[in-house]
Amino acid sequence: MSPLAHIVALPVRAYRLLFSPWVGHGCRYQPTCSAYALEALERHGAIKGTWLAMRRVGRCHPLGNHGYDPVPGADAEWDAEHRN
């Protein structure tokens, strides 16, 4: 992850630490929006990762879709290198 992406990820990490336990786990998508944002920042950097995360949060509403929605650009090689 680039240094700028690390900085952009700080509010997402703060949300996951401070607010996520209180909000609940009724997410419409898998992975959750915060996990999606962190993965998008890691894969695509600060600018494109932020754009992808904002689009995802914008789709997360009662009239939106639901289900599995991975970060675009996933490939087997990247997944094999970064899988936990």
Backbone bond lengths (Angstrom), bond angles and torsions (degrees), N, CA, C in turn:
res aa  C-N    CA-C-N  psi(-1)  N-CA   C-N-CA  omega(-1)  CA-C   N-CA-C  phi
1 M - - - 1.450 - - 1.527 107.42 -
2 S 1.304 116.61 136.34 1.459 121.14 -179.57 1.531 110.39 -71.16
3 P 1.334 117.58 159.60 1.475 119.92 178.96 1.530 112.55 -58.33
4 L 1.336 117.19 -39.72 1.458 119.83 178.62 1.529 111.16 -65.97
5 A 1.315 116.74 -38.61 1.468 120.55 177.72 1.527 110.65 -64.46
6 H 1.329 117.41 -35.98 1.472 120.96 175.92 1.529 110.52 -60.88
7 I 1.317 115.80 -42.23 1.469 120.12 179.76 1.521 110.61 -66.36
8 V 1.332 116.94 -43.44 1.463 121.29 179.65 1.530 110.54 -65.40
9 A 1.324 117.44 -30.62 1.462 121.54 -178.78 1.532 112.77 -74.69
10 L 1.328 118.82 -16.59 1.467 121.11 -177.83 1.534 113.40 -56.98
11 P 1.337 119.84 -47.42 1.469 118.32 177.62 1.531 113.29 -62.82
12 V 1.314 117.35 -33.83 1.472 120.65 178.19 1.522 109.44 -66.39
13 R 1.329 116.15 -44.14 1.460 119.85 178.52 1.530 111.15 -65.16
14 A 1.322 117.13 -38.11 1.469 120.98 177.21 1.528 110.24 -64.04
15 Y 1.321 117.09 -43.07 1.470 120.49 176.54 1.523 110.61 -58.28
16 R 1.329 116.47 -46.64 1.467 120.06 -178.58 1.531 111.41 -63.03
17 L 1.320 116.98 -34.66 1.455 121.15 -178.25 1.533 112.22 -79.45
18 L 1.342 117.24 -43.67 1.459 120.86 -171.26 1.523 115.25 -96.68
19 F 1.327 117.64 -41.42 1.463 119.91 -171.68 1.525 115.01 -103.99
20 S 1.311 116.83 -33.41 1.454 119.97 -176.27 1.530 113.67 -55.76
21 P 1.329 120.04 -40.43 1.472 118.78 178.48 1.532 113.19 -62.55
22 W 1.311 117.49 -27.00 1.469 121.24 -178.11 1.516 112.64 -88.59
23 V 1.322 117.32 -26.44 1.466 121.76 -177.01 1.519 111.04 -74.39
24 G 1.304 117.07 -35.15 1.456 120.56 -177.92 1.508 111.14 104.98
25 H 1.318 115.38 -178.65 1.457 120.15 -174.89 1.525 110.97 -123.33
26 G 1.308 117.28 49.91 1.456 121.36 178.45 1.513 111.80 -99.11
27 C 1.319 116.86 45.90 1.458 121.22 -175.59 1.527 111.15 -70.52
28 R 1.326 115.37 143.02 1.460 121.71 179.53 1.523 111.21 -82.32
29 Y 1.315 116.48 -28.66 1.462 121.52 -174.31 1.524 111.09 -116.22
30 Q 1.316 114.85 158.38 1.457 123.00 168.62 1.508 106.85 -123.85
31 P 1.288 121.39 128.65 1.449 127.84 -4.78 1.526 111.27 -68.96
32 T 1.329 116.54 165.66 1.463 120.70 179.28 1.528 109.27 -61.45
33 C 1.320 116.46 163.04 1.470 120.24 -178.13 1.525 112.16 -60.49
34 S 1.332 117.54 -38.32 1.463 118.86 -179.86 1.525 110.82 -69.71
35 A 1.320 118.33 -40.14 1.465 120.87 176.49 1.530 110.10 -65.62
36 Y 1.318 116.74 -39.51 1.464 122.25 177.22 1.525 109.71 -60.48
37 A 1.342 116.94 -45.04 1.460 121.15 -178.85 1.528 110.85 -61.85
38 L 1.318 117.41 -45.73 1.460 120.10 179.95 1.525 111.30 -63.87
39 E 1.320 117.03 -40.40 1.459 120.33 179.15 1.532 111.10 -68.24
40 A 1.327 117.01 -39.68 1.463 120.34 178.35 1.526 110.70 -64.46
41 L 1.327 117.19 -40.46 1.459 120.47 177.56 1.523 110.99 -64.80
42 E 1.316 117.03 -39.05 1.464 120.33 -179.92 1.521 111.35 -68.86
43 R 1.311 117.18 -42.55 1.470 120.80 -176.52 1.519 113.31 -77.78
44 H 1.340 116.56 -40.34 1.463 119.82 -168.86 1.517 114.79 -113.91
45 G 1.331 118.73 -2.37 1.460 120.42 179.82 1.516 111.78 87.13
46 A 1.334 115.06 -177.95 1.464 121.17 -171.18 1.529 113.47 -68.42
47 I 1.304 117.74 -46.58 1.469 120.53 -172.87 1.529 111.05 -71.37
48 K 1.314 116.71 -60.26 1.463 119.58 -177.73 1.531 111.07 -67.53
49 G 1.339 117.52 -36.67 1.459 120.82 177.83 1.516 112.30 -61.61
50 T 1.334 116.51 -41.51 1.467 120.67 177.23 1.521 110.52 -64.20
51 W 1.326 116.51 -42.99 1.464 120.73 178.96 1.530 110.81 -61.23
52 L 1.325 116.95 -45.50 1.463 120.22 179.44 1.530 111.17 -63.30
53 A 1.328 117.12 -41.46 1.462 120.61 179.50 1.529 111.33 -65.23
54 M 1.329 117.26 -41.04 1.469 120.41 178.62 1.527 110.69 -65.02
55 R 1.322 117.50 -40.35 1.471 120.14 176.53 1.519 111.10 -61.35
56 R 1.319 116.39 -42.00 1.463 121.05 -179.43 1.525 110.87 -63.80
57 V 1.328 117.54 -47.42 1.467 120.68 179.28 1.531 109.74 -62.35
58 G 1.318 117.33 -35.77 1.461 121.06 177.41 1.525 113.21 -65.54
59 R 1.318 117.12 -27.76 1.470 120.88 178.08 1.517 112.59 -83.39
60 C 1.308 117.26 -10.81 1.464 121.84 -174.49 1.534 109.70 -90.26
61 H 1.308 116.00 87.72 1.467 121.79 178.43 1.533 108.12 -149.25
62 P 1.311 117.87 165.76 1.473 120.28 -174.44 1.526 114.69 -57.00
63 L 1.314 118.69 -28.13 1.462 120.63 -179.79 1.525 112.63 -94.75
64 G 1.328 116.75 1.29 1.459 121.36 -179.22 1.519 112.16 -83.03
65 N 1.303 114.73 -177.79 1.460 121.08 179.14 1.518 110.73 -77.57
66 H 1.317 115.45 -175.62 1.451 121.45 176.58 1.532 108.01 -155.37
67 G 1.329 116.28 169.28 1.456 120.65 177.20 1.511 112.43 111.68
68 Y 1.326 115.53 -159.02 1.459 122.12 -177.04 1.514 109.83 -79.23
69 D 1.331 116.92 125.29 1.459 122.82 -178.46 1.530 108.24 -140.78
70 P 1.338 118.21 86.84 1.464 120.60 -177.49 1.527 112.19 -75.62
71 V 1.307 115.70 163.14 1.457 121.82 174.99 1.523 108.16 -66.73
72 P 1.334 118.76 132.35 1.468 120.04 179.26 1.526 111.25 -62.81
73 G 1.299 115.00 152.23 1.451 120.90 177.77 1.508 113.25 90.49
74 A 1.315 117.21 14.30 1.462 119.91 178.51 1.516 109.03 -71.00
75 D 1.310 115.35 135.92 1.450 119.30 173.47 1.519 108.97 -139.39
76 A 1.292 117.07 159.77 1.468 122.25 -173.67 1.520 111.70 -62.59
77 E 1.329 117.59 -38.23 1.465 119.94 -178.75 1.522 111.30 -64.93
78 W 1.336 117.25 -45.44 1.456 120.79 179.66 1.527 109.72 -63.17
79 D 1.319 117.84 -45.02 1.457 121.75 179.88 1.529 111.01 -60.36
80 A 1.316 117.60 -40.69 1.465 120.49 -179.27 1.525 111.06 -66.19
81 E 1.332 117.89 -35.77 1.450 121.56 -179.61 1.523 113.14 -74.19
82 H 1.324 117.72 -33.00 1.460 121.22 -170.89 1.509 115.00 -111.85
83 R 1.297 118.18 5.77 1.463 120.89 179.84 1.519 109.06 -69.77
84 N 1.335 115.73 136.17 1.482 120.59 -179.72 1.484 111.62 -82.47
